[in-house]
Amino acid sequence: MRLGELVDVPLTPPAADVEITGLAFDNRAVEPGTLFFCVPGFTRDGHDYAADAIARGAAALVVERELDVDVPQVRVPSARAAMAPVAARFCGDPTARLTVVGVTGTNGKTTSCFLIRELLEAGGIPTALLGTVKSVVGGREAPLERTTPEAIELQRAFAAMLDAGDRACAMEVSSHALELHRVDAIHWSVAVFTNLYREHLDWHGSAERYAADKLRLARLEEVETVVANARDPRLAGLFELPKRVLAFGRAPGFEPSAEGIVREGATVIPAERVPLLGTHNLLNVCAALAALEALGVELPDPAAALEDFEPLPHRLEPVAGTPGPALWVNDSISTTPESTMAALEAFRGRPLIVIAGGFDRRQDYGELGRALAESARVVIGVPDTGGRIVQAVREAGASDCRTYEAADLAEAVAIAARHAGPDSVVLLSPAAPSFGAYRDFEARGRHFRELALASGG
């Protein structure tokens, strides 16, 4: 493909219109014929690696400042922002032929994406998946380095989906990806908003900026329909947008109830057939059903479509293969107060032992401590923030909640085993650094099972 076909900037002289055979923003990935994007990063500036990219065969550069080199340069205000539209053109604008559902929010993105894919597949629509846990393209699974890939990788993935026979894609959209323009130049069929709390304040700087970056997805011109949680007042502004907006969480949309998932008084999925635990997961199912409605996909029996759906790795996931009390793993416990309270609510009324750590230092420890003190019988803190979590529980003044600080995960599991009875639930946070080295969820699960068996619990 010619350089002039990829960029909107006039090329002078005409000889600058060279043939481009690949795209890269990492100089180590450059091959002969590559268009190299000199992206200023947080720890390094791509302009400093232009010479190496040229030595590797770069045919042209996208720059933010002129460089003293002998290859064509396309100067733009932002090399990062230029990547998405150029990548979309280079890959043949794949999302123009692919139904793309983007899911954003603080909690529930991963589960909602898996549910949407499950329902679309049940409706006869081959659907790809991009998210925190894994990618699925043409039915083949692979790990992902980040929740939302960079724009070049993302557009390649969309093209690969079409080549593999997929007709739709359900994907997580992180706040980082929105701010960094990774998800520009995508034809969004539906944008789903699960909820909006405080998170990643170390990146965004403030709760207000974090919210603004999240809500940016709904305001993209390419978004056809917005699906939003009507229970979250922070999302109320979405219902005023001059585009189609569907609500879930409250009537007349899909909403949780004691009967299960209901819609205008009619039961859509009976409670006993909902495959996941907790009200927050009921809302995730509602979000997925609303997304299908937005796409015009009707299922005669949504419950049947989800009857084989299993909890995602470490999203209120039961750990099999261990004797004694019920063992559950949940990635979101201890990451935000809201995610913690959602997980605790799922086990209300049962003796609960919580192994906690990995809490965002910028979050409200007081709120977390009160939630744990009210719901748990035992709280065991693990490094590196477990000590502060335990202190917050003690400051909440709960006399019925015992607290311990463990040196590591093995000691925490042993303490839990000593306190657990046959009706107890042990809830573990793999967000704690003890598990931080494991990107492989199966490896993390094996480790936890081994520790539990070794402790005799």
Secondary structure, 3 states (H helix, E strand, C coil): CEHHHHCCCCCCCHHHCCECCEEECCHHHCCCCEEEECCECCCCEHHHHHHHHHHCCCCEEEECCCCCCCCCEEECCCHHHHHHHHHHHHCCCHHHCCEEEEEECCCCHHHHHHHHHHHHHHCCCCEEEECCCCEEECCEEECCCCCCCCHHHHHHHHHHHHHCCCCEEEEECCHHHHHCCCCCCCCEEEEEECCCCCCCHHHHCCHHHHHHHHHHHHHCCCCCEEEEECCCHHHHHHHHCCCEEEEECCCCCCEEECCEEEECCEEEEEHHHCCCCCHHHHHHHHHHHHHHHHHCCCCCCHHHHCCCCCCCCCCCEECCCCCCCEEEECCCCCCCHHHHHHHHHHCCCCCEEEEECCCCCCCCHHHHHHHHHHHCCEEEECCCCHHHHHHHHHHCCCCCCEEEECCCHHHHHHHHHHHCCCCCEEEECCCCHHHCCCCCHHHHHHHHHHHHHHHCC
